[in-house]
Amino acid sequence: MKKPLILMCVSLVLIAALGLGVVSAQEPVTLVFWSMWNETEGQARVLQTAIANFEAANPNINVEAVWNGRQNQTLVRTALSSGSQVIDLMDQDADQIAGGLMREGFALPLNDYLQQPAFDHEEVLAEVFLPSTLEMFALEGNIYQFPYIYNTVQFWYDKRIFAEVGAAVPQTWDDLLAVCSTLIDAGYAPIAAEGNEPGYAAFYLTEMLARLKGPGWLRQAAADATGEMWRDPAVLRAAQMTRTLWDNGCVPPETIGYVWPQGQTTLAFGTAAMELVGSWLPVELQTQTDPDFQWGGFSFPAIEGGVGSTSDVYALLLAFMINKDTAHPDEAFAFLRYVMSDEIQQLFTDESLVGVTNKYITWNPIIADASATAAAATSTYGDVDNVASLYSEYLNTILYPNYVSLWQGAVTPEAYIDMMATQTAEYWASHS
């Protein structure tokens, strides 16, 4: 009688040690997961590995993945709204989820689940995440998103070019202008950029105002029904700084005609030295750069008199969301808990060259500077200081078009201020 008891105990210990099984001897469960990735992308392949491992450890659970690509949230919303499809969990850019399905009430709160033990560590799961990632899109104290990939917005540069011209990483705005001058003298285009890509151009406005006024100020200005916050002297200063980049040759004049990805290819081919963009850039350019290309990244520099810090990090996260109406919330979260394991998070950065949210993971060397920035973050803010998630229509009809006009030199900084103040007031007068 003792032998079967001993074997049963050993089996339970093994399951507990592996930490991957949910509960044995359950009824079959199918989790339907709609993903933002295309099936052949590196991130999708890592998720496929995670699914296979999870299913092997939980024979009663089948994860049915649908690889929708970047329009995933739109497809999920249509399916859930019509009731035509069961979807238990999905993933997308965290900003998009926050402004979409989360705001529309489709998301399951995860606070209690996040107090479960971490998969690999002797602490609760919530404590495994890098600083300010879980809380970034919290709403009224509730956490609805499970971030798993971490992109930083920084200047990405070729260390070889900086070494060749004797340039140090700029710590201040004046340092940046000085480095631009040094690079021009050496025959390089200092900054690679796209001519008409509003999201990329607005990286500059976001970072300038984050350094001058602190994270959150741009978000407040966007929501100011009077529009008068746009007349703050800091906005005029940011607009003038934008034009200085062009007038001083930091952004070469031919950039005006570039259509993505023409600008970033100048960095890959060695004619430009740096670009302000997300940490996905080394991945996008990996087939175009030569084998000896030495990637480096540095945060947008400090601005004299500003209240923001270089440890305030522009973070673009990718996250999972569990449907609040799922019949299998425990199983869905068990899968996410495994995705947050050291094993899977390390696979993401090793095989897909992306940053991750698990604080114990060493990021791929190609984005090591992004890892250091994320680890040292004292605060984070989302796309366009979270304007993208909160006020997407305003962003696309007011903020983006006007800043692109300034970016391209079609309007003066002073005219830009008047346009933003006037149009913001008009926008909110017609929107509740």
N, C-alpha and C positions, 0 to 999 in steps of 0.2 A: 504493500500500500504506500510505502514511503517513496518508491522510485518515481511513479507518475507525478506525485506532488513536487518532488525535486525538479523534474523536467519542466513542469508548468511554471515553477518559480524562475528557473533559468530563462525560459522563453520570455516571460514578462520583463525580466531584467534587461534582456537583449533589446526588446522593443523600446524600453525606456531609455536605454543607452543610445540607441540610434536616434531617438527623438523625432523620427520622421513619420511613424505610424500615428493615425488618429485614434480610432477605437476599433478593435477587431470584432469580427463576427457581426457586422452591420449589414443592413439591406444595401443592395447596389445603389450607388449614387452617381449621377452624371452632372459634372460642373461644366456649364457652357461659358467659355471665355472668348470674348471678342477683342482682338488686338489691333493696335495701331501699326504694327510692323507688317511688312511684306514677308512672305514665308521664307524667302532665301536670304534675308538680311541677317547679319551676324547676331544682332540682339534676339531675333526670332529663333535662331539656332540654339542659343543658350536657353531660351525659354522651352524649347522642345526637349532639351536635355533635362531641365528641371521637371517638366511634365512626366517624362519617362521614369525618372527616379522616384518621383512622388507616387505615381501609379504602382510601381513595383513594390513600394513599401506599404501601399494601401490598396490591396487588390480589389476592394469593393468600390473604389472611386475611379471613375473615368473622367479625364479632363478633355473636353471637346473644344479644340481651338479653332477659331475662324480668323484668318489673317486678312484684315480689311485694308491695311495701309492707313495713310494719314487722315482720311475722312471717317475714321472709326467712330468718333463721338456722334457725328451727324447720323450715321447709320444706326448706332445704338439708340439714339433718341427717337428716331422714327419707329424702330421696332418696339421699344418699350411703350411709347405713346399710343401705338395702335394695338398693343397687346398681341401682336402677331408672332412674337418670338420670346422664348425663355432665355434670358441672359443673366448669369449669376455674377460675373465680374468682367471688368474691362480695364484697358489702360490707355493713356493719352498724355499729352503735355499737361502738367498740373495746372497751369494757368487756364487752359481751355476747360478742364474739368470744373475748376472753381467757378468760372463764369458761365458754365453750361449745366451739365447734369447735376452737379452739386447744388448750385443755386436753385435749380428747378425741383429739388426735393427728392431726387432719385437715390441718393447715397445713404449708406448705412454708417452710423457712428461707430468708430473703432476704439474709443477710449478704453473700455473694459478689456477688449481683446489684447490691446497693447500692453496690458499689465501681466500677460502670460510670460513664462520664462523665455528668455532668448534661446534660440536654437543651439548655439554653440558656447554660450557664456553664462556665468552665474550672476545674472542680473535680469531685470525685466526687459522685454523686447524693446520698449520705448527708449531705453537708455542706450541701445546699440546704434541709434541713428546719429549722424553728424549734427552739430549744433544748428538749431533754427530751421530744420528741414520739416519735421513733423508738424510744427506749429505754424508753418508759413501760411497755410490756407485754412487754419482753424476758424470756426464760425460759432460764436457764442459759447466758447469753451469746448466745443465738440470737434474732434478730428475725424474727417471723412475720407482723407486720402492716405495712401500708403506709398510714399515716394521710394523709388528704387534706383533711378539713374540720375546723376547730378552733373549738370553742365554749368560751368562758370563763364561769365562774360569778362574777358580780359584782353589786353593787347597780346597777341601771339606773334612771335618774331623769330627770325633766324639768328641764333647766337653767333654764328660764324661772321655775319655781316657786322654785328655790333663789335665783336672782337677786332675785326679788320680795321674799323675806323676809330677804335678806341673809345667807344661809347659805353657808358654805364647805364644800368636800368634807371630810368627817370623816377625820382621820388616826388617831384612837384610839377605843376603845370609849366613853370618856367624851364625846368629841366627838360621836359618833353620838347618844348620849342627849340631848345639848344641842341638836343639830339637830332631834331629834324634838320637844322642848319648844317650840322656836321655831316649828315648823310647826303644832303644835297651837294655839298662841296666834294664829296667822294664819288658823286655820279649816280647815287641811288634815289629812287622815288621813296620817300620816307614811309608813307602810309598807303597801303592798299585799301581800296574802298569800292563800293558799288555806286553807280551814278543815280539809280532810280529805285533802289530797294528800300522802302520806307522803314521796315523793321530794323534793318542794319543801320541806317542813318540815325534812327532814334536811339540807338545805343549811346550816342554822344550826348544827346539832350538828357537822357536818363542819368547818365553818370555825372555829367556836369552839375545837375541840380541836386543829385545825391551828395556830392562833395560840398556844394555851396550851402545847401539848406538842410541836408540830412535826409535819410530814407523816409518816405511817407509824404514829403511835402508836395511832390509832383502829383501824387494821387489826390491830395486835398485841392490843389489848384484845378485839376480836371473836374472836380465835383463842385467847385465854387459857382453858385448860381449867378452871382454878380459879375463874374469874370475878372474882378479887380485883382485877384491874386497874381494874375499874369502881368500886372504892372509892377510887381516887386522888382527892385533894382537887380536882384540876382538873375532874373530871367533875361533882362537886357544884357547882363554880363555874359551869360551862357550863350546868347545869340551872337554877341560880338566875338566870343571865343570860337564859336563855330566858323564864322567867316575868317577869323585869323588863320585857322588851319589851311584854308584855301588860299588866302592872300599871301601867306608866307611860303607857299609851295609845299607844305607838309602833305597835303593831298594834291597830287599833280593835276593840272587842268584837264588832261585827257580823260580823267575819271568821269567827267560829266556825261560822257557817251557810253560808259560801261553798263552792260546789262549782266546781272548775275549769271554765271560765276566769273565773268571776265576780270573783275577786280582782284579776286583772291588768287587767280592763276598768275598774276604778276608777282605775288609772293612766292608761289611754288617755283617759278622760273628764275628767281633771284634778281629781278629788276626792282622789286620793292622789298622793304625790310620788315614791316609789321602790319597787323590789322587788328582793329577792335572788333571782336566777334566771339562767339561761343566756343567752348573747348571741343566742339565737334570738328573744328577746322582741320586739325591734323589727320582725322579719319577721312574727311572729304578729299584731302590732297595727298593721301599716302601713295597713290599710284602716279602722281605727277612730280613729287619732289625726288631729288636724287638721294641715293642711299646714305650720303654723309650729311644730309640736312639735320641741323641741330635745333629742335624746337625748344623755345622758352616762352614763358608767360608771365606777365606782370599786371598788377591791378591798375585801374585808372588812377593817375597820381593825385596827390592832395592839391587843393587849390587854396592859396593864401587867403585867410579871412573866412574860409568856409568852416561849417560846423560838422560836416561829415568826416568819416574816417576811411582810410584804405582797407580797414578790416570789415567795412560794410560791403557785403558781397552781392553782386547781381547774379542770382541763381535761377537757372532754368531747369526745373525738375521734370522728370517723367514719373507718373504715378499710376497705381491701381486704384480702382474704386469698386466696392462691392455693392450690388443692387440691394436696396433696403427690402425689396420684396422677394429676395431669394428664399427658396425653401431650404437651403443648405448653407447658412452663414458660417457654421463652425468648420465645415469642410473647406469652404472657400478661404477662410482665414488661415487654416492649417497650411494650405498651399502657399499663401503669401508669406507665412512664417518661414517656410522652407526656402522661398526665393530670397529671403533676407539672410540666409545662412552664409557663413564664410565661403563655403564651397561654390555656391552659385554666384554670389557677388564677385568673387575672384574671377570666375569664368567670364563674367560680363566685361571686366576691365582687361583681362588677358587676351580674350578672343575678339572683342568688339572695340577695344581701345577707348572705352567710355569711363567717366567717373561714376562712382556709386555712393550710396548713402550709408553703408555700413562703416562705422568709424574704425573698425579693425583691419580694413582691407588696404593693401598697398596698391595704389593705382598704377596703371601701365606707365613705364618710364617716359613715354612720349608726352604725357600730360601730368608729369610729376609736379609742375608748378601750380597746376590747378588743384591738385590734392592738398598741397600746403596751404593754399588760399582757403579752401573749404574747411580745413581742420582748424584754422585760426579765426574763422568768421565770428564776429561779435553780433552781427545781425545779417539777415538776408532779405532781399526784396525780389519780387517776381518781374515779369516782363513789363517794361515801361513803368516801373515802380508800382506794379499791380493794376495799372490802368487797363491793361489788356484783359484781365479777368473780371474787372468790375464794370467797366464802361466801354465795351468793345465797339459799339456803334459810334460813340463820341471819338474814340481813337481813330477809327477808319474814315470818319467824315470831317473831323476838325483837326485833331492833333497831327496825324500823319501828313495829310496834304499840305498843311501850312509849314511844317518843319521841313519837308522836302523842298518847298519853295525857297526857304531860307538856305538850306543845304546846297541847292543848285545856284544860289545867287540871284534868283528871280525877284526877291524882295530884300529890303534892308533890314537890319535888326530892329530898327524903330518901327518900321511898317509891320514886321512880324508881331511885335508886342501888341499893336493896335488890333491886328487881325485876330489874335488869340483872345484878347479881352472881349472884343465885340462879339465874335462868333460863339464863344463859350456862353456868354449871357443869353444870346439868341437861342442857342441850343437848349439850355435848361428852361428857358421860358416856354418852349414848345414840348418839353418832356417832363413828366411828373417825376 
